[in-house]
Amino acid sequence: MSEHGRTRAHVYVSGHVQGVYYRATTRDTARDRGVDGWVKNLADGRVEAVFEGPRDDVEAMVEWCHEGSPMATVEDVDVTYEEPDGETGFRVER
């Protein structure tokens, strides 16, 4: 965690997570929690996301990924913690 109290989690989510509003729900949930970053679909069927913000809020987003959107079936969440990169806002990438 940086000296500014921010942390960054880089997450890969596998399972039935595309075509079930996973990205949109992730965006909305992150914005509600004040977490910055992005989320996108990968060609291999996984979803990739970066969450950056206060440690507790980032941890809450990582935990949220284990459930995801109501129609998702999450099989695995792989998370790596990194130094914050100055993300601002939360967006869906294509």
N, C-alpha and C positions, 0 to 999 in steps of 0.2 A: 504494500500500500504506500502511496506517495505521502509526502509530508503535508499535503493539502487535504488529507482525509478521504481521498478518492481511491477506488480500486477498479480493476477491469477484469471481466471474465469473458473468455472466448469459448463459446459453447457449440457443440455439434449434437443435434438431436436426430435419432433414428427411430423408425417405426412407420406407421401410417400417419405422416405429418404434412403431406402435401395435398392440396385440394380440399382441405378441411378447415380453412380460415386460420391456420396456425400462425402465419406471419401477421395477419391483421390483428388477431387477438394478442399476440406478443407485443406489437406496436402499442396498442391501446393500453395494455397492462403496464408496460414500461413508462408510458407517458403519465399514467395515473400515479405511478410511484416516483416520478421525477428522475427516472433513469435515462441516461443518454446512450446512443449507440445505433445499431442497425440489425436487420434480420433479412435473410434471403434464402431461396430454395437453391439446392445444389443438384447437379445433373444426376447424381447417384441416388436421389430420393431423400436425402437428409435435408435438414434445415440447419443453417449456420447463423449464429447470432453473436453480437458483442454487446455487453452491458457495461456501462461505466457510470460510476457515481459513488455515493456513500456506501461503505461496506455492507451495512445491514440491508439496504435497498437492493444492492447487486445480489447478495445472497438470497434474498426473497425471490428475485427473478430467476435465479438458477433453480431454486426449489420449484417455482411455478412451472418451469420447463418440463418437469417430470410428469405433469398432468396435461398442460397445454390447453388448446381449445377443446370445447366439449365433444367434438366429433373425432378428435385425434386419438390414436393408440400409440403411446410412446413406449418404445422398447429399451432405449438407452440414451443417456445424456453424458457426454464426454466434455469435461470442463477443464480449462487451463487458465490460471491466473497470470496476468501480465501487468506491466507498468501502464498506467493510464496514458492515453494518447491524445487527450483533449477533445473527445467527441462532444458535440453539442446537438441537442435535440435527438429525436429517435425517428428513424425512417425505415421503410421497406425498400430494399434494393432489388433490382431485377437482374 
